[in-house]
């Protein structure tokens, strides 16, 4: 069974945030995935107020992340702990899915309409999708790829030299983003 790491806020209104995290876990279950949400259980063992205990809980959570194939991020703005988890997920090349607080998925196609998300979260999403990677073969609006020609195949500019191959090799993103 595939495992998904649930990344959502804990600090602040911890009671509300724990309820939300449990709800996010149920979404993973409905999608036949095993949810890994360390802030749901490690905060009971390692109180967040104790910095040493918090560091231990974060380390254990990152250890569990190694067994996941995806990370799902639920928030309108990321916290310090979430940034740490997302950085670890990048190192592990985990597939990322982004959601707002209402659990609406944020992807490349609907990214701009989600005005409720904050600047740090927006930056993380932009970095993940990047300028040359477009899911499902391309984006008609941006002009930096060709729809149906593969991920990130660049549209040549008018001043590009004819003999210079500037395209990204077909299938490279499938290889780069190969999951566990």
VEXGU-290537 format. One record per atom (N, C-alpha, C): atom name; residue in one letter; x, y, z. Coordinates in nm, 2 decimals. Layout:
// residues N
{atom "CA" "A" {X Y Z}} ...
END
This chain:
// residues 180
{atom "N" "X" {0.08 -0.12 0.00}} {atom "CA" "X" {0.00 0.00 0.00}} {atom "C" "X" {0.09 0.12 0.00}} {atom "N" "X" {0.05 0.22 -0.08}} {atom "CA" "X" {0.13 0.35 -0.09}} {atom "C" "X" {0.11 0.43 0.04}} {atom "N" "X" {0.21 0.50 0.08}} {atom "CA" "X" {0.21 0.58 0.20}} {atom "C" "X" {0.22 0.73 0.16}} {atom "N" "X" {0.14 0.81 0.22}} {atom "CA" "X" {0.14 0.95 0.19}} {atom "C" "X" {0.17 1.03 0.32}} {atom "N" "X" {0.26 1.12 0.32}} {atom "CA" "X" {0.30 1.20 0.43}} {atom "C" "X" {0.20 1.32 0.44}} {atom "N" "X" {0.14 1.34 0.55}} {atom "CA" "X" {0.04 1.45 0.56}} {atom "C" "X" {0.12 1.57 0.63}} {atom "N" "X" {0.12 1.68 0.56}} {atom "CA" "X" {0.19 1.80 0.61}} {atom "C" "X" {0.09 1.91 0.62}} {atom "N" "X" {0.07 1.95 0.75}} {atom "CA" "X" {-0.03 2.06 0.78}} {atom "C" "X" {0.01 2.12 0.91}} {atom "N" "X" {-0.04 2.24 0.93}} {atom "CA" "X" {0.00 2.32 1.05}} {atom "C" "X" {-0.03 2.24 1.18}} {atom "N" "X" {0.05 2.26 1.28}} {atom "CA" "X" {0.02 2.21 1.42}} {atom "C" "X" {0.02 2.33 1.51}} {atom "N" "X" {0.12 2.42 1.51}} {atom "CA" "X" {0.12 2.53 1.60}} {atom "C" "X" {0.00 2.62 1.59}} {atom "N" "X" {-0.02 2.70 1.69}} {atom "CA" "X" {-0.13 2.80 1.69}} {atom "C" "X" {-0.25 2.73 1.76}} {atom "N" "X" {-0.36 2.72 1.69}} {atom "CA" "X" {-0.47 2.65 1.75}} {atom "C" "X" {-0.46 2.50 1.73}} {atom "N" "X" {-0.38 2.44 1.83}} {atom "CA" "X" {-0.34 2.30 1.81}} {atom "C" "X" {-0.46 2.21 1.81}} {atom "N" "X" {-0.57 2.24 1.89}} {atom "CA" "X" {-0.68 2.15 1.89}} {atom "C" "X" {-0.75 2.15 1.76}} {atom "N" "X" {-0.77 2.26 1.70}} {atom "CA" "X" {-0.83 2.27 1.56}} {atom "C" "X" {-0.74 2.21 1.46}} {atom "N" "X" {-0.61 2.23 1.47}} {atom "CA" "X" {-0.51 2.18 1.37}} {atom "C" "X" {-0.50 2.03 1.38}} {atom "N" "X" {-0.51 1.97 1.50}} {atom "CA" "X" {-0.51 1.82 1.51}} {atom "C" "X" {-0.64 1.76 1.45}} {atom "N" "X" {-0.75 1.83 1.47}} {atom "CA" "X" {-0.88 1.78 1.41}} {atom "C" "X" {-0.86 1.78 1.25}} {atom "N" "X" {-0.81 1.89 1.20}} {atom "CA" "X" {-0.79 1.90 1.06}} {atom "C" "X" {-0.69 1.79 1.01}} {atom "N" "X" {-0.58 1.77 1.08}} {atom "CA" "X" {-0.49 1.67 1.03}} {atom "C" "X" {-0.55 1.53 1.03}} {atom "N" "X" {-0.64 1.50 1.13}} {atom "CA" "X" {-0.71 1.37 1.13}} {atom "C" "X" {-0.80 1.36 1.01}} {atom "N" "X" {-0.87 1.47 0.98}} {atom "CA" "X" {-0.96 1.48 0.86}} {atom "C" "X" {-0.87 1.45 0.73}} {atom "N" "X" {-0.75 1.51 0.72}} {atom "CA" "X" {-0.67 1.49 0.61}} {atom "C" "X" {-0.63 1.35 0.59}} {atom "N" "X" {-0.61 1.28 0.71}} {atom "CA" "X" {-0.57 1.14 0.71}} {atom "C" "X" {-0.69 1.06 0.65}} {atom "N" "X" {-0.81 1.10 0.68}} {atom "CA" "X" {-0.92 1.02 0.62}} {atom "C" "X" {-0.93 1.04 0.47}} {atom "N" "X" {-0.89 1.15 0.42}} {atom "CA" "X" {-0.89 1.17 0.27}} {atom "C" "X" {-0.79 1.08 0.21}} {atom "N" "X" {-0.68 1.06 0.27}} {atom "CA" "X" {-0.58 0.96 0.22}} {atom "C" "X" {-0.63 0.82 0.22}} {atom "N" "X" {-0.70 0.79 0.33}} {atom "CA" "X" {-0.76 0.66 0.34}} {atom "C" "X" {-0.86 0.63 0.23}} {atom "N" "X" {-0.95 0.73 0.20}} {atom "CA" "X" {-1.05 0.72 0.10}} {atom "C" "X" {-0.98 0.69 -0.04}} {atom "N" "X" {-0.86 0.75 -0.05}} {atom "CA" "X" {-0.78 0.73 -0.18}} {atom "C" "X" {-0.69 0.61 -0.17}} {atom "N" "X" {-0.72 0.52 -0.08}} {atom "CA" "X" {-0.65 0.39 -0.06}} {atom "C" "X" {-0.50 0.41 -0.03}} {atom "N" "X" {-0.47 0.51 0.04}} {atom "CA" "X" {-0.33 0.54 0.08}} {atom "C" "X" {-0.32 0.54 0.23}} {atom "N" "X" {-0.20 0.49 0.28}} {atom "CA" "X" {-0.18 0.49 0.43}} {atom "C" "X" {-0.12 0.63 0.47}} {atom "N" "X" {-0.20 0.70 0.55}} {atom "CA" "X" {-0.15 0.84 0.59}} {atom "C" "X" {-0.05 0.83 0.70}} {atom "N" "X" {0.06 0.90 0.68}} {atom "CA" "X" {0.16 0.92 0.78}} {atom "C" "X" {0.16 1.07 0.83}} {atom "N" "X" {0.11 1.09 0.95}} {atom "CA" "X" {0.09 1.23 1.00}} {atom "C" "X" {0.15 1.23 1.14}} {atom "N" "X" {0.29 1.25 1.15}} {atom "CA" "X" {0.36 1.25 1.27}} {atom "C" "X" {0.30 1.35 1.38}} {atom "N" "X" {0.25 1.47 1.33}} {atom "CA" "X" {0.21 1.56 1.43}} {atom "C" "X" {0.08 1.52 1.50}} {atom "N" "X" {0.01 1.42 1.44}} {atom "CA" "X" {-0.11 1.36 1.51}} {atom "C" "X" {-0.07 1.28 1.63}} {atom "N" "X" {0.04 1.20 1.62}} {atom "CA" "X" {0.08 1.11 1.73}} {atom "C" "X" {0.20 1.15 1.80}} {atom "N" "X" {0.30 1.21 1.74}} {atom "CA" "X" {0.43 1.24 1.81}} {atom "C" "X" {0.41 1.36 1.90}} {atom "N" "X" {0.32 1.45 1.88}} {atom "CA" "X" {0.29 1.56 1.97}} {atom "C" "X" {0.24 1.51 2.10}} {atom "N" "X" {0.18 1.39 2.11}} {atom "CA" "X" {0.13 1.33 2.23}} {atom "C" "X" {0.25 1.28 2.32}} {atom "N" "X" {0.36 1.24 2.25}} {atom "CA" "X" {0.47 1.19 2.32}} {atom "C" "X" {0.58 1.30 2.34}} {atom "N" "X" {0.59 1.38 2.24}} {atom "CA" "X" {0.69 1.49 2.25}} {atom "C" "X" {0.62 1.63 2.24}} {atom "N" "X" {0.60 1.69 2.36}} {atom "CA" "X" {0.52 1.82 2.35}} {atom "C" "X" {0.60 1.92 2.27}} {atom "N" "X" {0.52 2.00 2.19}} {atom "CA" "X" {0.58 2.09 2.10}} {atom "C" "X" {0.65 2.21 2.18}} {atom "N" "X" {0.60 2.23 2.30}} {atom "CA" "X" {0.66 2.34 2.38}} {atom "C" "X" {0.80 2.32 2.42}} {atom "N" "X" {0.84 2.19 2.44}} {atom "CA" "X" {0.97 2.15 2.47}} {atom "C" "X" {1.06 2.14 2.34}} {atom "N" "X" {1.15 2.24 2.32}} {atom "CA" "X" {1.22 2.24 2.19}} {atom "C" "X" {1.30 2.11 2.16}} {atom "N" "X" {1.36 2.06 2.26}} {atom "CA" "X" {1.44 1.93 2.24}} {atom "C" "X" {1.34 1.82 2.20}} {atom "N" "X" {1.23 1.81 2.27}} {atom "CA" "X" {1.13 1.71 2.23}} {atom "C" "X" {1.07 1.73 2.09}} {atom "N" "X" {1.05 1.86 2.06}} {atom "CA" "X" {1.00 1.89 1.93}} {atom "C" "X" {1.10 1.85 1.82}} {atom "N" "X" {1.22 1.87 1.84}} {atom "CA" "X" {1.33 1.83 1.75}} {atom "C" "X" {1.33 1.68 1.73}} {atom "N" "X" {1.31 1.61 1.84}} {atom "CA" "X" {1.30 1.46 1.83}} {atom "C" "X" {1.18 1.42 1.75}} {atom "N" "X" {1.07 1.48 1.77}} {atom "CA" "X" {0.95 1.44 1.70}} {atom "C" "X" {0.96 1.48 1.55}} {atom "N" "X" {1.02 1.59 1.52}} {atom "CA" "X" {1.05 1.63 1.38}} {atom "C" "X" {1.14 1.53 1.31}} {atom "N" "X" {1.25 1.49 1.38}} {atom "CA" "X" {1.34 1.39 1.33}} {atom "C" "X" {1.27 1.25 1.30}} {atom "N" "X" {1.19 1.21 1.39}} {atom "CA" "X" {1.12 1.08 1.37}} {atom "C" "X" {1.02 1.09 1.26}} {atom "N" "X" {0.96 1.21 1.24}} {atom "CA" "X" {0.87 1.23 1.13}} {atom "C" "X" {0.94 1.22 1.00}} {atom "N" "X" {1.06 1.29 0.99}} {atom "CA" "X" {1.14 1.28 0.87}} {atom "C" "X" {1.18 1.14 0.84}} {atom "N" "X" {1.21 1.06 0.94}} {atom "CA" "X" {1.25 0.92 0.93}} {atom "C" "X" {1.14 0.84 0.86}} {atom "N" "X" {1.01 0.87 0.91}} {atom "CA" "X" {0.90 0.80 0.85}} {atom "C" "X" {0.87 0.85 0.70}} {atom "N" "X" {0.91 0.97 0.67}} {atom "CA" "X" {0.88 1.02 0.54}} {atom "C" "X" {0.96 0.94 0.43}} {atom "N" "X" {1.07 0.88 0.47}} {atom "CA" "X" {1.15 0.80 0.37}} {atom "C" "X" {1.07 0.68 0.32}} {atom "N" "X" {0.96 0.64 0.38}} {atom "CA" "X" {0.88 0.53 0.34}} {atom "C" "X" {0.76 0.57 0.26}} {atom "N" "X" {0.75 0.70 0.24}} {atom "CA" "X" {0.63 0.76 0.16}} {atom "C" "X" {0.66 0.78 0.02}} {atom "N" "X" {0.56 0.77 -0.07}} {atom "CA" "X" {0.58 0.80 -0.21}} {atom "C" "X" {0.53 0.94 -0.24}} {atom "N" "X" {0.45 1.00 -0.15}} {atom "CA" "X" {0.40 1.14 -0.18}} {atom "C" "X" {0.39 1.22 -0.05}} {atom "N" "X" {0.38 1.35 -0.06}} {atom "CA" "X" {0.35 1.44 0.05}} {atom "C" "X" {0.24 1.53 0.01}} {atom "N" "X" {0.14 1.53 0.09}} {atom "CA" "X" {0.02 1.62 0.07}} {atom "C" "X" {0.03 1.73 0.17}} {atom "N" "X" {0.02 1.85 0.11}} {atom "CA" "X" {0.04 1.97 0.20}} {atom "C" "X" {-0.10 2.05 0.20}} {atom "N" "X" {-0.15 2.06 0.33}} {atom "CA" "X" {-0.28 2.13 0.35}} {atom "C" "X" {-0.26 2.26 0.43}} {atom "N" "X" {-0.28 2.37 0.37}} {atom "CA" "X" {-0.27 2.50 0.44}} {atom "C" "X" {-0.30 2.61 0.35}} {atom "N" "X" {-0.31 2.73 0.41}} {atom "CA" "X" {-0.31 2.85 0.33}} {atom "C" "X" {-0.18 2.92 0.34}} {atom "N" "X" {-0.10 2.89 0.45}} {atom "CA" "X" {0.03 2.94 0.46}} {atom "C" "X" {0.11 2.84 0.54}} {atom "N" "X" {0.24 2.82 0.50}} {atom "CA" "X" {0.32 2.72 0.57}} {atom "C" "X" {0.38 2.77 0.70}} {atom "N" "X" {0.40 2.68 0.79}} {atom "CA" "X" {0.47 2.71 0.91}} {atom "C" "X" {0.62 2.67 0.91}} {atom "N" "X" {0.69 2.71 1.01}} {atom "CA" "X" {0.83 2.67 1.01}} {atom "C" "X" {0.86 2.52 1.00}} {atom "N" "X" {0.78 2.45 1.08}} {atom "CA" "X" {0.79 2.30 1.08}} {atom "C" "X" {0.75 2.24 0.94}} {atom "N" "X" {0.65 2.30 0.88}} {atom "CA" "X" {0.61 2.25 0.75}} {atom "C" "X" {0.72 2.27 0.64}} {atom "N" "X" {0.78 2.39 0.65}} {atom "CA" "X" {0.89 2.42 0.56}} {atom "C" "X" {1.00 2.32 0.57}} {atom "N" "X" {1.03 2.28 0.70}} {atom "CA" "X" {1.13 2.18 0.72}} {atom "C" "X" {1.10 2.04 0.66}} {atom "N" "X" {0.97 2.01 0.68}} {atom "CA" "X" {0.92 1.88 0.62}} {atom "C" "X" {0.92 1.88 0.46}} {atom "N" "X" {0.88 2.00 0.41}} {atom "CA" "X" {0.88 2.01 0.26}} {atom "C" "X" {1.02 2.00 0.21}} {atom "N" "X" {1.12 2.06 0.28}} {atom "CA" "X" {1.26 2.06 0.23}} {atom "C" "X" {1.31 1.91 0.23}} {atom "N" "X" {1.27 1.84 0.33}} {atom "CA" "X" {1.31 1.70 0.34}} {atom "C" "X" {1.24 1.62 0.22}} {atom "N" "X" {1.12 1.65 0.19}} {atom "CA" "X" {1.04 1.58 0.08}} {atom "C" "X" {1.11 1.61 -0.05}} {atom "N" "X" {1.16 1.73 -0.07}} {atom "CA" "X" {1.23 1.77 -0.19}} {atom "C" "X" {1.36 1.68 -0.20}} {atom "N" "X" {1.43 1.66 -0.09}} {atom "CA" "X" {1.55 1.58 -0.09}} {atom "C" "X" {1.52 1.44 -0.13}} {atom "N" "X" {1.41 1.39 -0.09}} {atom "CA" "X" {1.37 1.25 -0.12}} {atom "C" "X" {1.29 1.24 -0.26}} {atom "N" "X" {1.28 1.35 -0.33}} {atom "CA" "X" {1.21 1.36 -0.46}} {atom "C" "X" {1.06 1.30 -0.45}} {atom "N" "X" {0.99 1.33 -0.34}} {atom "CA" "X" {0.86 1.29 -0.32}} {atom "C" "X" {0.76 1.37 -0.42}} {atom "N" "X" {0.66 1.30 -0.47}} {atom "CA" "X" {0.56 1.37 -0.54}} {atom "C" "X" {0.48 1.46 -0.45}} {atom "N" "X" {0.45 1.58 -0.48}} {atom "CA" "X" {0.38 1.67 -0.39}} {atom "C" "X" {0.24 1.71 -0.45}} {atom "N" "X" {0.15 1.71 -0.36}} {atom "CA" "X" {0.01 1.76 -0.39}} {atom "C" "X" {-0.01 1.87 -0.29}} {atom "N" "X" {-0.07 1.98 -0.34}} {atom "CA" "X" {-0.10 2.10 -0.26}} {atom "C" "X" {-0.25 2.12 -0.25}} {atom "N" "X" {-0.29 2.16 -0.13}} {atom "CA" "X" {-0.43 2.18 -0.10}} {atom "C" "X" {-0.44 2.31 -0.01}} {atom "N" "X" {-0.55 2.38 -0.02}} {atom "CA" "X" {-0.57 2.49 0.06}} {atom "C" "X" {-0.64 2.44 0.19}} {atom "N" "X" {-0.67 2.53 0.28}} {atom "CA" "X" {-0.73 2.49 0.41}} {atom "C" "X" {-0.87 2.43 0.39}} {atom "N" "X" {-0.94 2.45 0.28}} {atom "CA" "X" {-1.07 2.40 0.25}} {atom "C" "X" {-1.05 2.26 0.18}} {atom "N" "X" {-0.93 2.21 0.17}} {atom "CA" "X" {-0.90 2.08 0.11}} {atom "C" "X" {-0.93 2.08 -0.04}} {atom "N" "X" {-0.92 2.20 -0.10}} {atom "CA" "X" {-0.93 2.21 -0.25}} {atom "C" "X" {-0.79 2.19 -0.31}} {atom "N" "X" {-0.77 2.10 -0.40}} {atom "CA" "X" {-0.64 2.08 -0.46}} {atom "C" "X" {-0.60 2.20 -0.54}} {atom "N" "X" {-0.47 2.24 -0.52}} {atom "CA" "X" {-0.40 2.35 -0.59}} {atom "C" "X" {-0.30 2.28 -0.69}} {atom "N" "X" {-0.33 2.29 -0.82}} {atom "CA" "X" {-0.23 2.24 -0.91}} {atom "C" "X" {-0.19 2.35 -1.01}} {atom "N" "X" {-0.12 2.31 -1.11}} {atom "CA" "X" {-0.06 2.41 -1.20}} {atom "C" "X" {-0.18 2.49 -1.28}} {atom "N" "X" {-0.28 2.42 -1.32}} {atom "CA" "X" {-0.39 2.48 -1.39}} {atom "C" "X" {-0.47 2.58 -1.31}} {atom "N" "X" {-0.49 2.55 -1.18}} {atom "CA" "X" {-0.58 2.64 -1.10}} {atom "C" "X" {-0.50 2.72 -1.00}} {atom "N" "X" {-0.37 2.72 -1.01}} {atom "CA" "X" {-0.29 2.79 -0.91}} {atom "C" "X" {-0.32 2.94 -0.89}} {atom "N" "X" {-0.34 3.01 -1.00}} {atom "CA" "X" {-0.36 3.15 -0.99}} {atom "C" "X" {-0.49 3.19 -0.93}} {atom "N" "X" {-0.59 3.11 -0.93}} {atom "CA" "X" {-0.72 3.14 -0.87}} {atom "C" "X" {-0.73 3.13 -0.72}} {atom "N" "X" {-0.63 3.06 -0.67}} {atom "CA" "X" {-0.62 3.04 -0.52}} {atom "C" "X" {-0.55 3.16 -0.45}} {atom "N" "X" {-0.63 3.27 -0.44}} {atom "CA" "X" {-0.57 3.39 -0.39}} {atom "C" "X" {-0.56 3.39 -0.24}} {atom "N" "X" {-0.62 3.29 -0.17}} {atom "CA" "X" {-0.61 3.29 -0.02}} {atom "C" "X" {-0.48 3.23 0.03}} {atom "N" "X" {-0.40 3.17 -0.06}} {atom "CA" "X" {-0.27 3.12 -0.01}} {atom "C" "X" {-0.17 3.23 0.00}} {atom "N" "X" {-0.08 3.21 0.10}} {atom "CA" "X" {0.02 3.31 0.13}} {atom "C" "X" {0.14 3.30 0.05}} {atom "N" "X" {0.23 3.41 0.06}} {atom "CA" "X" {0.34 3.42 -0.03}} {atom "C" "X" {0.44 3.30 -0.02}} {atom "N" "X" {0.47 3.25 0.10}} {atom "CA" "X" {0.57 3.14 0.12}} {atom "C" "X" {0.51 3.02 0.06}} {atom "N" "X" {0.39 2.99 0.08}} {atom "CA" "X" {0.33 2.87 0.02}} {atom "C" "X" {0.32 2.88 -0.13}} {atom "N" "X" {0.29 3.00 -0.18}} {atom "CA" "X" {0.29 3.02 -0.33}} {atom "C" "X" {0.43 3.00 -0.39}} {atom "N" "X" {0.53 3.04 -0.32}} {atom "CA" "X" {0.67 3.03 -0.36}} {atom "C" "X" {0.70 2.88 -0.37}} {atom "N" "X" {0.66 2.80 -0.27}} {atom "CA" "X" {0.69 2.65 -0.27}} {atom "C" "X" {0.62 2.59 -0.39}} {atom "N" "X" {0.50 2.62 -0.42}} {atom "CA" "X" {0.42 2.57 -0.53}} {atom "C" "X" {0.49 2.61 -0.67}} {atom "N" "X" {0.53 2.73 -0.68}} {atom "CA" "X" {0.60 2.78 -0.80}} {atom "C" "X" {0.73 2.70 -0.82}} {atom "N" "X" {0.81 2.68 -0.71}} {atom "CA" "X" {0.93 2.61 -0.73}} {atom "C" "X" {0.91 2.46 -0.77}} {atom "N" "X" {0.80 2.40 -0.72}} {atom "CA" "X" {0.77 2.26 -0.75}} {atom "C" "X" {0.74 2.25 -0.90}} {atom "N" "X" {0.65 2.34 -0.95}} {atom "CA" "X" {0.61 2.33 -1.09}} {atom "C" "X" {0.72 2.39 -1.18}} {atom "N" "X" {0.79 2.49 -1.14}} {atom "CA" "X" {0.90 2.55 -1.21}} {atom "C" "X" {0.85 2.61 -1.35}} {atom "N" "X" {0.95 2.66 -1.42}} {atom "CA" "X" {0.91 2.73 -1.55}} {atom "C" "X" {0.90 2.63 -1.66}} {atom "N" "X" {0.97 2.51 -1.65}} {atom "CA" "X" {0.97 2.42 -1.77}} {atom "C" "X" {0.88 2.30 -1.75}} {atom "N" "X" {0.84 2.27 -1.63}} {atom "CA" "X" {0.76 2.15 -1.61}} {atom "C" "X" {0.61 2.18 -1.60}} {atom "N" "X" {0.54 2.12 -1.68}} {atom "CA" "X" {0.39 2.14 -1.68}} {atom "C" "X" {0.32 2.00 -1.68}} {atom "N" "X" {0.24 1.97 -1.59}} {atom "CA" "X" {0.17 1.85 -1.58}} {atom "C" "X" {0.08 1.82 -1.70}} {atom "N" "X" {0.06 1.70 -1.73}} {atom "CA" "X" {-0.03 1.66 -1.84}} {atom "C" "X" {0.02 1.72 -1.98}} {atom "N" "X" {0.15 1.73 -2.00}} {atom "CA" "X" {0.20 1.77 -2.13}} {atom "C" "X" {0.20 1.91 -2.17}} {atom "N" "X" {0.16 2.00 -2.08}} {atom "CA" "X" {0.18 2.14 -2.12}} {atom "C" "X" {0.07 2.24 -2.08}} {atom "N" "X" {0.10 2.36 -2.10}} {atom "CA" "X" {0.01 2.47 -2.06}} {atom "C" "X" {-0.01 2.57 -2.18}} {atom "N" "X" {-0.12 2.58 -2.23}} {atom "CA" "X" {-0.14 2.66 -2.35}} {atom "C" "X" {-0.12 2.81 -2.32}} {atom "N" "X" {-0.14 2.86 -2.20}} {atom "CA" "X" {-0.13 3.00 -2.17}} {atom "C" "X" {0.01 3.05 -2.16}} {atom "N" "X" {0.10 2.96 -2.11}} {atom "CA" "X" {0.24 3.02 -2.07}} {atom "C" "X" {0.33 3.02 -2.19}} {atom "N" "X" {0.31 2.94 -2.29}} {atom "CA" "X" {0.40 2.94 -2.41}} {atom "C" "X" {0.53 2.88 -2.39}} {atom "N" "X" {0.57 2.82 -2.27}} {atom "CA" "X" {0.70 2.77 -2.25}} {atom "C" "X" {0.71 2.62 -2.28}} {atom "N" "X" {0.60 2.56 -2.33}} {atom "CA" "X" {0.60 2.42 -2.37}} {atom "C" "X" {0.50 2.40 -2.48}} {atom "N" "X" {0.50 2.28 -2.53}} {atom "CA" "X" {0.41 2.24 -2.64}} {atom "C" "X" {0.31 2.14 -2.59}} {atom "N" "X" {0.19 2.17 -2.59}} {atom "CA" "X" {0.09 2.07 -2.54}} {atom "C" "X" {0.10 1.94 -2.62}} {atom "N" "X" {0.10 1.83 -2.54}} {atom "CA" "X" {0.11 1.70 -2.61}} {atom "C" "X" {0.24 1.66 -2.65}} {atom "N" "X" {0.35 1.74 -2.63}} {atom "CA" "X" {0.48 1.70 -2.68}} {atom "C" "X" {0.57 1.65 -2.56}} {atom "N" "X" {0.51 1.64 -2.45}} {atom "CA" "X" {0.59 1.59 -2.33}} {atom "C" "X" {0.62 1.70 -2.24}} {atom "N" "X" {0.65 1.67 -2.11}} {atom "CA" "X" {0.67 1.76 -2.01}} {atom "C" "X" {0.79 1.85 -2.04}} {atom "N" "X" {0.77 1.98 -2.04}} {atom "CA" "X" {0.88 2.08 -2.05}} {atom "C" "X" {0.94 2.09 -2.18}} {atom "N" "X" {0.88 2.05 -2.29}} {atom "CA" "X" {0.94 2.06 -2.42}} {atom "C" "X" {0.93 2.21 -2.46}} {atom "N" "X" {1.04 2.28 -2.47}} {atom "CA" "X" {1.04 2.42 -2.48}} {atom "C" "X" {0.99 2.46 -2.62}} {atom "N" "X" {0.91 2.57 -2.63}} {atom "CA" "X" {0.87 2.63 -2.76}} {atom "C" "X" {0.99 2.72 -2.80}} {atom "N" "X" {1.05 2.70 -2.92}} {atom "CA" "X" {1.16 2.78 -2.96}} {atom "C" "X" {1.12 2.93 -2.98}} {atom "N" "X" {1.20 3.01 -2.94}} {atom "CA" "X" {1.18 3.16 -2.96}} {atom "C" "X" {1.22 3.19 -3.11}} {atom "N" "X" {1.17 3.30 -3.16}} {atom "CA" "X" {1.19 3.34 -3.30}} {atom "C" "X" {1.34 3.36 -3.33}} {atom "N" "X" {1.42 3.40 -3.23}} {atom "CA" "X" {1.56 3.42 -3.25}} {atom "C" "X" {1.65 3.30 -3.22}} {atom "N" "X" {1.59 3.19 -3.19}} {atom "CA" "X" {1.67 3.07 -3.16}} {atom "C" "X" {1.73 3.02 -3.29}} {atom "N" "X" {1.85 2.97 -3.28}} {atom "CA" "X" {1.92 2.92 -3.40}} {atom "C" "X" {1.86 2.78 -3.44}} {atom "N" "X" {1.84 2.76 -3.57}} {atom "CA" "X" {1.78 2.64 -3.62}} {atom "C" "X" {1.84 2.51 -3.57}} {atom "N" "X" {1.98 2.50 -3.57}} {atom "CA" "X" {2.05 2.38 -3.55}} {atom "C" "X" {2.07 2.35 -3.40}} {atom "N" "X" {2.04 2.44 -3.31}} {atom "CA" "X" {2.06 2.43 -3.17}} {atom "C" "X" {1.94 2.35 -3.11}} {atom "N" "X" {1.97 2.24 -3.04}} {atom "CA" "X" {1.86 2.16 -2.98}} {atom "C" "X" {1.85 2.21 -2.83}} {atom "N" "X" {1.74 2.28 -2.80}} {atom "CA" "X" {1.72 2.33 -2.67}} {atom "C" "X" {1.61 2.26 -2.59}} {atom "N" "X" {1.56 2.16 -2.65}} {atom "CA" "X" {1.45 2.09 -2.58}} {atom "C" "X" {1.50 1.99 -2.48}} {atom "N" "X" {1.41 1.97 -2.38}} {atom "CA" "X" {1.44 1.87 -2.28}} {atom "C" "X" {1.41 1.73 -2.33}} {atom "N" "X" {1.50 1.63 -2.32}} {atom "CA" "X" {1.47 1.50 -2.37}} {atom "C" "X" {1.34 1.44 -2.32}} {atom "N" "X" {1.27 1.38 -2.42}} {atom "CA" "X" {1.14 1.31 -2.39}} {atom "C" "X" {1.16 1.21 -2.27}} {atom "N" "X" {1.07 1.21 -2.18}} {atom "CA" "X" {1.08 1.11 -2.07}} {atom "C" "X" {1.17 1.15 -1.95}} {atom "N" "X" {1.24 1.26 -1.96}} {atom "CA" "X" {1.34 1.29 -1.86}} {atom "C" "X" {1.27 1.32 -1.72}} {atom "N" "X" {1.15 1.38 -1.73}} {atom "CA" "X" {1.08 1.41 -1.60}} {atom "C" "X" {1.02 1.28 -1.54}} {atom "N" "X" {0.98 1.19 -1.62}} {atom "CA" "X" {0.94 1.06 -1.57}} {atom "C" "X" {1.05 0.99 -1.49}} {atom "N" "X" {1.18 1.00 -1.55}} {atom "CA" "X" {1.29 0.94 -1.48}} {atom "C" "X" {1.33 1.02 -1.36}} {atom "N" "X" {1.33 1.16 -1.37}} {atom "CA" "X" {1.37 1.24 -1.25}} {atom "C" "X" {1.27 1.23 -1.14}} {atom "N" "X" {1.15 1.22 -1.17}} {atom "CA" "X" {1.05 1.22 -1.06}} {atom "C" "X" {1.00 1.07 -1.03}} {atom "N" "X" {1.08 0.98 -1.06}} {atom "CA" "X" {1.04 0.84 -1.04}} {atom "C" "X" {1.02 0.82 -0.89}} {atom "N" "X" {0.91 0.75 -0.85}} {atom "CA" "X" {0.87 0.74 -0.71}} {atom "C" "X" {0.91 0.60 -0.66}} {atom "N" "X" {0.91 0.59 -0.53}} {atom "CA" "X" {0.94 0.47 -0.46}} {atom "C" "X" {0.83 0.37 -0.49}} 
END
